Amino acid sequence: MDKFEYKILDVSRTQIKKEGFQLELMEKLNELGAKGWELITIEGMTEGSALFRISETTDVLFVFKRKVSG
């Protein structure tokens, strides 16, 4: 049976708004891909008020996996 390890890259709303972020993110994703990490999902983390039914994305989680050798 194959075994995997997992990695989570947490990107905050502050980072997303930073100038040059897209290029920085592409470089990081390419770096992880070169090391064998495969992006399997992206999840937005929200924070909000149940009273007003308003939520706001605070972080974006990039989840990766790669096969463990051996």
C-alpha positions in Angstrom: 0.0 0.0 0.0 1.3 3.5 -0.9 2.1 5.8 2.0 1.9 9.6 1.8 3.0 12.6 3.8 1.1 15.9 3.9 2.0 19.6 4.0 -0.2 22.6 4.6 0.8 26.1 3.3 -1.2 28.7 5.2 -1.6 32.0 3.4 -3.1 34.9 5.3 -5.4 37.6 3.8 -2.6 40.1 4.5 -0.2 38.1 2.4 -2.7 37.8 -0.4 -3.1 41.6 -0.6 0.7 42.1 -0.7 2.1 43.5 -4.0 3.9 40.8 -5.9 2.1 38.0 -4.1 1.1 36.1 -7.2 4.6 35.8 -8.4 5.8 34.8 -4.9 3.1 32.1 -4.7 3.9 30.7 -8.2 7.5 30.4 -7.2 6.6 28.6 -4.0 4.2 26.2 -5.8 6.8 25.4 -8.4 9.4 24.8 -5.7 7.1 22.4 -3.9 6.2 20.7 -7.2 9.9 20.2 -8.0 10.3 18.5 -4.6 7.5 16.0 -5.4 4.6 17.8 -3.6 1.2 17.6 -5.3 -1.4 20.2 -4.6 -4.6 18.3 -3.6 -6.9 21.0 -2.4 -7.3 24.6 -1.5 -9.6 25.6 1.4 -10.6 29.1 2.5 -10.8 29.6 6.2 -13.5 32.0 7.3 -14.3 34.0 10.4 -17.6 35.7 10.9 -20.7 36.5 12.9 -23.5 34.0 13.3 -25.8 36.9 14.4 -25.4 38.8 11.1 -24.6 35.8 8.9 -21.5 37.5 7.5 -18.2 35.7 7.0 -14.9 36.8 5.7 -12.0 34.7 4.4 -9.0 35.1 6.8 -6.7 32.5 5.4 -6.3 30.2 2.5 -4.9 26.7 3.1 -3.0 24.9 0.3 -2.8 21.2 1.1 -0.2 19.0 -0.6 0.8 15.4 -0.5 3.7 13.3 -1.8 4.5 9.6 -1.7 6.8 8.4 1.0 9.5 6.1 -0.3 10.2 2.8 1.4 
